[in-house]
Amino acid sequence: MNNKVLIVYTGGTIGMVQDENGSLRPFAMNHIYDLVPELHRCSYQIDTCQLDHIIDSSNMTPSFWGDIAEIIEREYNHYDGFVILHGTDTMAYTASALSFMFKNLAKPVILTGSQLPMGVLRTDGRENIICALELASARQMAIPEVCLFFESHLYRGNRSTKVSAENFDAFCSFNYPSLAKAGINISFKPHLFLPTPDGPLEVRKRFDSHIAVLKLFPGISPEVVRAVLHAEGLHGVVIETFGSGNAPTERWFIDAIHDAIQRNIIVLNVTQCKAGAVKMRQYEASCDMDRIGVIGGGDITLEAAVTKLMYLLGTYPDDLDHVRRSLSLSLRGEMTIPDHCCH
């Protein structure tokens, strides 16, 4: 029996064609064979569906993440793999969010998109779709995780980040190697895959979006820091610090962060650097942060840090100790630590 792959269209550049007036409009996914006739030669069955409301990825929210997850949960036993067509601007956030939502995922869920619309002659979308489908249908090398494919590379979804608004190689994974590379042949790296789980798929769809991202810069004022930390309803903060997790050592700054932690606001420390990791206490400039209870994010990406914090606060709203512990663990391979602990 041929493998079956479901394409889920959410919106974005990859689903656009030009009409007779030269304007871009979404095309009907059930006509994908017309735009990509090469798919007629595939050895696997392709079905398509789309969200009820197609959106620009700049409008992506946790509610839409839930809609995508519901489709995959509903169709999970009917398909061997899934390809999600998504706008590039927030694709790494969606890939990260889905990775946390799916516990015991044993099938590939691959997000892809394009920098140029499908209706444009030089589009990169055609190759991205074909390769993503090939990877999602590869039964002999099933990838049990949420991934992101772009410009020949398959990345772990929660390790990826968008690095270019203009180049076809728009994504990168700085702290973890690609899981596969598509050239003349597709080269898989199974030793880098997450372990195939034993239990049944569990889908957890609750997110708490009452968080903030505080990006530090030289000269940041006490008023700005306090305004962020006293936002109404705030439950968590991701602080983008310098280098390996360093922050100002001025008393007003440490006191402001400490006060937030005392008010049960979770504070997660991630580096502004694209590569490398937070290493609390490596320098004096991070010692106070560690002492007052700021949690080190290791080499996690900002996208994964934001979605992980939202996921944990939404899933365990009454157990903040569990949230704090879990932020220091690698739940879905999003951080480089010796042991994977799936919750």
N, C-alpha and C positions, 0 to 999 in steps of 0.2 A: 504494500500500500504506500502511495506517495505521501510524503510529509505535507502538512498543512500549515500555512503561515497566515496570520491575520494582520492586516495593515490598519492601524488606527490613526485617522487624520484629525489633528487638533487645530490646525491653522498654520500660518506662517508662509514664508516666501516660496517654499518648495511646492505648495499647492496652487500657485498662481499661474495663469496664462494671460496673454494679451488678447483683448477683443478686437473687433474691427476698427475701433477708434484708437487703439494703442494703449488703452487703460488696462490695468491689471485687475483680474477678478479670480475668485476661487474656481477650480474645475471640479466636476463631480468625480469622486473617487472611483466610482464603478466604471469610469472611462479610462482608467489608468493604463490599460493595454493599448489604447489609441496613442497616448503620449509616450509610452515606453514599450514599443512593439517587441523589443527583445525578450520581454517577459513571456511571450508565447513559447519560447524555447526552454523555459524552466521545467525542471523535472518534479516540481512540487506545486501543490494547489495554493492559489492566493485568493483570499477573500478580503473584502474591505468594509470598513464602517467609519463613522466619524462622530464627533461630539455633536450634541444637539445645537450647540452654539459655537461656531467656528470663531476663533479669536486671534488677534495679533498676540504674540507671546509676551509682549510688554504688559498685557492685561491678565497674565496668568496669576491664579490665586490658589490657595489650598482647596477651595471648593472644586476647581477644575481637576486638581490632582486626584481628588476623590472620584470624580467622574471617570477619569482614565483608569483608575484602579478597579472600579466596579466593572468596567468592560472586560478587563483581563481576568478578574475573579470569575465573572459569569462564563467566560469562554475558555477558561484555563484548561479544562479537560478535553476540549474539542480541537486544540491546535498544538503543534509542536514548538512554535515560537511566535513572537509578536514583534512587529516593527511599528514604532510610533513616529509619525511625521509631525515635526514640531518646529516652531520658529527658533532661530538661533539665539536670540537675546537672553532668554531665560531657560534655555535647554538644559544647562548644567544644574540649575536649581531643580527642575522637574526630575531629571535623572537621579539626583541625590534624594529628593523626597520619596520617589517611588522605591528606591533601594531600601529605605527604612520601613516603608509601608508593607513590603512583602517579606514576611518571615517564612523560611523554608522554601524559597523559590528554587525550582529545579529546572526551569526552562529559560531560554534567552528572551529578554525583553530589551530591544535595541532601539534607541532614539536616534533619529537622523533628520537632516534638513538640508538646506542649501543656501548659498549666498546669492545665487541668481535664480529667478523663477524658472519653472519647468518649460514655459513657453518661449524662453530665450534661447537662441542658437547655442551659445557657449555655456549653458547651464551646467553646474556641477551636480544638480539634483538627480539626474538620470543615473550617474555612476554611483552616487551615494545610496539611492534606493536599491539598485541591483545588488550591490555588495552587502548592504544590510540584510536583504532577503536571503542571500546565499548563506550568510552567517547564522541567521535565525533558523534556517532550515537544515543546518548541518547536523543530522542526527548522530553521526559517528563522533561528533565533537561538540556535544551540547554544552552550552556555557550557562551555568546556573546562577545568573545574576543580571542585574540591570546594567546595560552598557550604553555607550554613546559612540556612534560611528561617524567619522568625518574624514574626507580626503585620505583614504587608504588605511586609516588607523582605527582600530577598535579599542576604546578606553573603558576602564571601569567607570561607571556613571558618576559615582560620588567622589572620583578623583579628578574629574575633568573640569576645565574652566575655559571660557571663551577668551581668546587673546587677540583676535583681529576682527575688525569690522569690514575689511576689504579683501583680505586674502582668502583663497579657497581652503588653506589649512588653518581654519579659524579656531580650532580647539587644541588644547595641549593637556597633558597630565605630567606635571613637573616632578611629583614625588612617588610615582609608581609607573612601571613600564606599561606599554600598550599590551593588550591581551592577544591581539592578532594584527597582522598586516596583510593588506590585499595588494599583491603585485601581479605578476604573471600567474602565480598560484597564491592561494591564501595560506599564510603561515600562521598556525595556531601556537600558542604558548600555554598549554594546559597546566603547567606547574605554577602559573600565576593565577589560575582561576580560584574562586572560592570553592570550598568543599561542597560536593553534592549532598544536600540534606536528606535525612531519613524520614522526617515527619511530614504531615500534610501541609499544604500552603495555608498560611494565615494572613489575612489582610487587615491592617489596622489603619483607620482613615481619620483619626482625630488629630488635629493640629491646633496649637495655641499660637496665634499670630501676634500676641501682645509682647513682642520683643523689639529690641532696637539694635542697630549696629553703630558703634561709636568709633570712628576712625581718628586716631591721634595724629597730630601734626605739631611741629614746633610752634609754640606760642598759643596753643589752644587755651581758651579762657575758662576760668572757674564757672562763669555763667553758662557757657555752652555745655560743659560737662554736667553741671547740676540740672540744667533743663532736660537733658536726655534722661538722666537717672531718676528724675521726678515726674516723668511722663505718666499721665493718669492710666492706671490699670497695668503698668509695666510688670512683667514677670521674669524677664530675662534679658541679658545684654551680651552681645558679642563685641569684645573690644579688639580692634585691629591695632596691634602694638608694633613697635619698631624691632627690626632684627629678630633675635631669638626670643622675643617676648618681653622686651624692655619698655618701660613707661616712665613718666616723670616721677621723681622721688620727692617732690615738694609735698609738704604736709597737707595742703588743701586738697590735692588730688587723691592721695591715699585715704584721707578722711572721707572724701565723697564716695569713693568706691566701697570703703568699709561700711559706711552708713547704708548704702544700697544692699549690701550683703546681709546686714543686720535686719533689714526689712524683708528678708527672704527673696530677694531678687538674685537669680542665678547669674553669675558673671563668668564668661568663657573667654579665654585669652587666645587669640590667633595672630599669626604674624602677617604683616603687610606684604612680605616677600612672597613671590610666586613659588619659589623653591626653598626648601629647608623647613625647620620646625621650631616651635616654641619649646624652650628648655628652661623651665623655671629654676631660679637660683644660680644659673650659669654666670650671671652678672649681678652686681649689686642692684642695678636698676629694675630687677624683677623680684628681688628678695621680699620686699614689703608686700607685693602682690600675692606671693605665695603664702606669706604669713597670715594675711587677713582672709584667705579663703577663695581667692580667684582660682579658677580651674584651668589648667594648662591644656590647650587643644592639640598639642603635638604638631604633626604635619598635615592636619586637616585643611581642606580648602574653605574659603569663606562660604561658598554655596552649600557645602556639606555641613558646615558648622551652623549656619542659619536654619537649615531644614531639620537637622538633627535636634537642635534645641527646641524648635517648634513641635516636632514629633514627640519628644520625650515629655515636654510640658503638657501636651494634649493627651498623651496616653496615660501618664501617671500624675495627674494634677494634685493628688493628695499624698504623694510620696516624694517629696523633694530630695530626700536623702538618696533615693533610688535614681532620681534624675542626675544628681551630682556624680554618683558612682558610675553611671552609664556613660556620662560625657567623657570619662577617662578611659573607657573601654572601646575597642573596635567592634562595633555591632555588625557591620556589613562590609568590612574591609576598607573603611574610610580613613583609617589611621594606621601608621606603621608601629605596631607593638607586637611582642612575641606571640601572644595567644589571641585567637579570635574567640570572642564570647558573644553568641547570638541570643538576643533577648526578644 
